[in-house]
Amino acid sequence: MTSVGMTTKTLESLSLEFFQQSAGQWQSQRRYYTLNKETEPQEVESLITIKFLEQGTPELIELAKLHQLDNLEALVGGTKVTWSSNYTGTIRKPSNGSTVFGVWENKLYRDRGFATTEPVVATYYFTNPQTMCLRTEYNGSVFEEEIKLIGQSYRTRQSIISRAGQELMIGQYLEKRLEN
């Protein structure tokens, strides 16, 4: 699914503008709701750093190799996202990590997925220039995500995780920019 009348070039340009606007450091508060059982929502606080990547950067070349793309410079741009997360109200180890995203046409290539360390590919589209939507499928699960820029200082995200047509979890995020 893509926005009506949108060319691949326009879609790629929108994604690069979106990633440039997202670059910086963010404080993220999120909550995960498990839908198929009575479980208390999980709350997580994170510090997220988003770095914009130009076409041809070493991270994007490596990502193209990981996905076995014929043209190692096919990815027109992307981001590197690093995070440090702490679960609140529960005894879980802090989580630290990073992931690289690269754009080519209507695909968003990643070096890892939400629930796997294997490389994955999402299809993306925009409902407007400030709202990117992703759909990723692997291991029998579907991950749908909407990321919305709100002015210069806030982002919201919502993720819905499904398996066999049944929604299992919803993640809702509010992110506040700390610095560019």
N, C-alpha and C positions, 0 to 999 in steps of 0.2 A: 504494500500500500504506500503510495506517495501522494503528496498534495496535488490537487487537480492542476494540470497544465504545467507542472514543474519539470524542467529538463534536468538531466544528470548534472550538467555544469552548475546550474542554479542550486541544486541540492548539495553538491560538494561545497560551493561557495557559502551557503547558509551554515553548513556544519563547521567550516573553518572559522567563520565569524563567531559562531556560538562558542567554539573552543577558546578562541582568543578572549572573548568576554568572560569566560569561566576561569581563565588563568588567575592564579593567586592562592592565597591561603584562606581556608574556610573552617569554621567551627560547625560541626554537624551534630544535631540531636535527632535520633531516630527511634522509632518504635516498631516492633514486629508483632503482628497479630497472627496467631495460629488459628485456623478456621475449623479444622476437623476434630478438635478435642478441646476440652476445657483446660486451657493453659493461660496463666497470667501473661500479659504482653511483656516482651523483652525490651528493655530500654538500653540504648547504646549512645555514648558520646564519643565523638571522633574529632581529630584534627586532620584535615585533608589539605594536601598541597597539589595543585593542578598546574602543570607546566605545558605550555603550547609547544608542539613539535612541527617544524617546517618540513616540507617534502625533502627527502634525502638525508635526514638526520640518522645517526647510527641506530637509534632505537627503532625507527621505522624500517630501516634496511633489515635489521634483525627480525622484526615482526613479519616482514614479507618472506624472509627465509623460513621462518617457523610455519607459515601457511603455504609454503612451496609455490609462491607466485612466480611466474616466468619473468616478469619485469620487477626487479628489486626496488625500483623507484616508482612503482604504480601507486603507492599510498600517497595521496596529495597533501596530507597533513594529519595531525592527530594530537593526542595528549599523553602525558605520563602522569598518573595519579598515584600519590603515595598517601598512606594513612596510618594513624595510630589510634586504636579504638579501645575503649573500656566499657564493659557491661556494668550497668548500675543495678543495684538490688539483687544481684546474683553472684555466685562464686564461679567466675569464669576467668581464664587467663586473658590478659590484654592481647589484642590482635594488632599486628603491624604487617604492612605489606605494600605492594605496588602492582600496578597493571598498566599496560600500554595499549592505547586505542589508535587505530589508523583507519582513515577513510579512503574508500575507492568506490566511485559510483554510489549506489544506494546501500552499500555494505559497510559495516563497522567491524573491522578485524580487531580481535583482542588476543593478548597472549595468555589469558586465562578467563574462565567464566566465574559466575557468582558462586557456584557450588562444585567447581572442578579447577584443577591446576592445568588442564589441557587447553590448547588454543581453541577459541570459538569465533563464530561469525554471527553478527546480528544484522537484521535488516532495519533500516531507520527511515524516518520521515519527519516532517515538521507540520504541525497544525498552524503555526505562525512562526515568525523568525525567533521568538523567545522560547519556544516549546519544542524540544526534541523528543521523539518517541522511538523506542527500541523494542524489537521482538527477537528473542534468542531461543533456540530449541536445541536441547541435547539431553542424552540419557533419559528420554521419555518425559522430560519436563519442559515447560514453556515459561519463559521469564519475559514479562512485559513491563516496560519502564517508561515513565514520563518524567522529564527533567525540564523545569521551567525557571527561567531567569526572571526575577522580579526586581526591576530597577537595577542599580549597580551593586546593591549590598546584600541581596537575598536570592536564594534558590530554593525551590521545593522539588522533591522527588517522590514518586510513588512507584513501588514495585509490586507486581502481582505474580505469584508463583503458582503454577497449575501442573497437574499430572493427570493424564487420562481424562481430560475435560473437566476436572474438579479443581476448583481453586483451593489451595492449601494454606497460603500465607500472604499477608499484605504487609509491606514495609512502607512507612511514611516518614519523610525526612524534612527537616527545616535546617537550612544551612545559611550561616551569616558570614559574610566576608570579613576577614580580619585585616588583610592587606592585599594589594595587587602584586 
